[in-house]
Amino acid sequence: MITVAIVEDNIQFRDAIVSVINDTTNMALSGTYDNAEKAMIGLPKTPPDIVIVDISLPGMRGTDLIIQLKKLIPQTQFMVCSIHDDNETIFEALRCGASGYLLKDPITVDDIKKSIHDLY
């Protein structure tokens, strides 16, 4: 079972990813967070296999969250899911410790499932 947590402030997008995970037989949702500060508290308590992180969060940026969490939960893989499609932002996410990067638009259910499986 692949455990997945989501750090996303857009409730509609977060709910869509939750539905994908809940409808996939070999995945389990371990938690959702609407900002990085809450994720910093919750994720180290029960580290998931994969965390899907938005970059543009209220407060701390998703890339800063990844840097801090990689020290606390090094076995967890991080996948950025963002609207930013420029090379600089993608490189920043990978440099900060993300192992994958998905663009929100366009994204499909199959893209999300395949990306989680590939990262796992």
Stockholm file with secondary structure:
# STOCKHOLM 1.0

chainA/1-120         MITVAIVEDNIQFRDAIVSVINDTTNMALSGTYDNAEKAMIGLPKTPPDIVIVDISLPGMRGTDLIIQLKKLIPQTQFMVCSIHDDNETIFEALRCGASGYLLKDPITVDDIKKSIHDLY
#=GR chainA/1-120 SS CEEEEEECSCHHHHHHHHHHHHTSTTEEEEEEESSHHHHHHHTTTSCCSEEEECSSCSSSCHHHHHHHHHHHCTTCEEEEEESCCSHHHHHHHHHTTCSEEEESSSCCHHHHHHHHHHHC
#=GC SS_cons         CEEEEEECSCHHHHHHHHHHHHTSTTEEEEEEESSHHHHHHHTTTSCCSEEEECSSCSSSCHHHHHHHHHHHCTTCEEEEEESCCSHHHHHHHHHTTCSEEEESSSCCHHHHHHHHHHHC
//
